[in-house]
């Protein structure tokens, strides 16, 4: 029994000695592999990256004694992976570049390289936005929306992604979601004091609402036309055409006071005489509806040209008997 205990103790001691020698050799070997991998990187980036990951693994098995090698090796892994992504971007291989950047984030997270992680996320969200733009140009609006959403997931304040996402919804004729995305664009751009983007976003929504308002008015859906035109005014109140749709729709529904107010506002914004006559016609109709014959006649007389001239003359001569 005593002899067996002595043999066991001797065996444990031998193992400890062997392990010490093995670790020393492994660290030396890790250094050799590290240097060889640096040389390999000049001819084979992908192969060198794979080998450097193995070097990191070797250092982790060795422990604190190899931390100096590990520190340099982990930095190389993250940077080399990032370089692969950059090369893909240069070749416009966006899917491959995205996958490479995502792997860069994996390595940066694993090796606690938080600065590189943040920079890579910034590059990745821009790449998602770029991919989305390419998809939008190719009429793949649904795929573009997915890409813009991925960019937004990395940075919920990325104004450009919201603006582009809104354009993708517009291409799908999904005006409700288009307006929501533009509203978010306006909110973020306002905080950033980006007046140019705010202006473009507002103009885009206002224009979209006006197209729909005009269609509703043409279809004699005056209630919807009024709702859409008024909504458009919250984004852009300087378009005379918006007030023309409102005045016409209000007159068509016998709401003469708001018709008169809308027409007068539109007239004040319209500088072209050939377009002013349309507002005089609506003003005259509103006054006629209000039984104010004098003002109705006065404004019908100002309709001296355009599509409504014959109708104005008829109202003055036959209906109102204007003097």
PyMOL commands that set and color helices and strands:
alter all, ss='L'
color gray80, all
select helices_A, chain A and resi 2-40+45-62+64-90+94-110+114-137+141-154+159-171+175-191+195-218+222-233+240-252+256-269+273-289+293-300+309-319
alter helices_A, ss='H'
color red, helices_A
deselect
rebuild
show_as cartoon
